[in-house]
Amino acid sequence: MVDFFLKNKNKTNHNTDKKDVSIHSSNYLRSKYVLAFVAILEVLMLILCFAQFDNYHLQYRNIYAFMYFFLFTVTSSGFFILIINKNLEDKPKSVNTFVVIFAEIFLLWGAALSILDNILYAHLVVFATNLMFCSTAFIIRPKTFIKIILLPVAVIFIALPYTQPSTMLLFGNYINASILIFASIMNNYLQYSLFKKQEIQKNEMKRLSEYDGLTNMHNRRTLNNFIDTYNEKEEKESLGILMIDIDHFKKYNDHYGHIAGDTVIREIGYIVNNFTDEHDGFAARYGGEEFILIFENLSHDLVYSIAESICKEIRNKDIKHSASLCGDRISVSIGLYYTPSSSNNLWDAIKHADDALFKAKNEGRNKISEVE
């Protein structure tokens, strides 16, 4: 459960993996709608084809019927794959590969049908429609999109001279197709860029709502969610909690100023985060100068050792605090609570750790205290 929060930890930068997850989530939903829409459209085209079968060119009407049936089979099969195999929703690479394969088939199908249309009607409407549709319907990286359209475009450009005897129409088709290809690439680029911008804004809003702006640690809101998730678990492991308070921090602020005080909080937050990451724990800024660390499935000795190491790291920073009543350097008091059988209610365990911290303060600060 701690791993869940760690995997979602954002340290101001938005990495590629998170973008891939966002892209795959969007494409998973888009794919279901697109496949259903195209499948229904092909059913209508098949009905229209057989209703007006005699109006189709005798040599090609069976080919048209086969093409419509082929795309219906592909899209309906793909739709049921997405519906039945719900595990795909948790597999970004699989979903994005699925989208790339479908887009390639869809564009090649459009290119093949447009070759027939060009022979009979001298136009490339189907390929043009499919190309613009793919550039809009899915979130595809521009480089990947260019790779996808290379083969269908090559098919169209190579086949055009063999399907269009008129030099003027052939030249016009080449010009129009080139403009269309450029427009689809630009459309894909703008679509992808807009998506990235929206994701960055959404992730930033999420970060601001879940993380403390000064220390980049989890805030009280995230801590509350963590506690609710923990309390709902059926199987719980051993639990260790450290409540940390900066000694005489108000005096430090009064003496050195709030800017210097913010720097101290940031430094200690960084130290705490490092130990949390190293031992797969959860850390949050609990109050102004208070921090909380929660560890599952660690021994008591290791939790106590972490507390000692935090104190040592802070002492090594050698931050002057001439207004302190327990030394002339920044120090912390730590309340430790540990239970090998875990706790049914994490709030109760935190209360015990808070009592231990109160004990450390009453005993002169700059120390680690425990309560039974």
Secondary structure, 3 states (H helix, E strand, C coil): CHHHHHHCCCCCCCCHHHHHHHHHHHHHHHHHHHHHHHHHHHHHHHHHHHHCHHHCCCCCHHHHHHHHHHHHHHHHHHHHHHHHCHHHHHCHHHHHHHHHHHHHHHHHHHHHHHHHHHHHHCCCHHHHHHHHHHHHHCCCCHHHHHHHHHHHHHHHHHHHHHHCCCHHHHHHHHHHHHHHHHHHHHHHHHHHHHHHHHHHHHHHHHHHHHECCCCCCECHHHHHHHHHHHHHCCCCCCEEEEEEEECCHHHHHHHHCHHHHHHHHHHHHHHHHHHHHHCCCEEEECCCCEEEEEEECCCHHHHHHHHHHHHHHHHHHCCECCCCCCCCECCEEEEEEEECCCCCCHHHHHHHHHHHHHHHHHCCCCCEEECC
